[in-house]
Amino acid sequence: MIRPALENGLAEMGLHLSEEQITSFELFAEELKKWNRKVNLTSICKDTDIAIKHILDSLVFAACVNAGENVLDIGSGAGVPAIPLKIACPDVSVVSVDAVGKKILFQRHVARLLALKNFVALHTRVEEIHVSHAGSFDVITSRAFSKLEMFVTLAAPLLKKEGRIIAMKGPRVDNVLDRTGDELRSMGFVISSVSTYSLPLNKGERSLITITAAKAHD
């Protein structure tokens, strides 16, 4: 059961969930473990790790999203942060994209079980929605990209004019920022903020890198 680790982590991080939301996360975790025994969805499959590395990590990102915004999760895998975001922020519209069919099938299964509204899981490569979803999203996120510039290249055509790209990264981002700052500016974007935080139970350090159009800062 993920509840003890989830409740302890929420208290440690000063976050709050309703009883209904905690129950939804319990179901998500149980379905993730069940599916993961048959198809490889994620290497994070222990209760404590699911609670902290999947759910609580996603909740930090969710706090950066405003009510009513349209959010895209690129390379969403087992639905993280897309599904935790939708559970925590039901008034946010979420589109989740992954190129691996079994991962999208799992996301659609969970969305049906939890009756998630305005949640769409697409089995495709993100390049394939550049036309159909051009300029559609207030926030675009991902945990899947090692290279920040590649993430921005793929996200940019899908971003609203005043939108923002939020990369979910690990602890050591200084070298990444030094290396990519000039390249991002040449693409018309700037790093507008970097937020670092610690996961509970010493489960690691994380960073959120927010990127916006350069002209918004001129």
Secondary structure as UniProt FT lines:
FT   HELIX           3..13
FT   HELIX           19..36
FT   TURN            37..38
FT   HELIX           47..49
FT   HELIX           50..56
FT   HELIX           57..62
FT   TURN            63..64
FT   TURN            67..68
FT   STRAND          70..74
FT   TURN            77..81
FT   HELIX           82..88
FT   TURN            90..91
FT   STRAND          93..98
FT   HELIX           101..113
FT   TURN            114..115
FT   STRAND          119..123
FT   HELIX           126..129
FT   TURN            130..135
FT   STRAND          137..142
FT   HELIX           148..155
FT   HELIX           156..158
FT   STRAND          159..169
FT   HELIX           174..186
FT   TURN            187..188
FT   STRAND          189..198
FT   HELIX           200..202
FT   STRAND          205..213
FT   HELIX           214..217
//
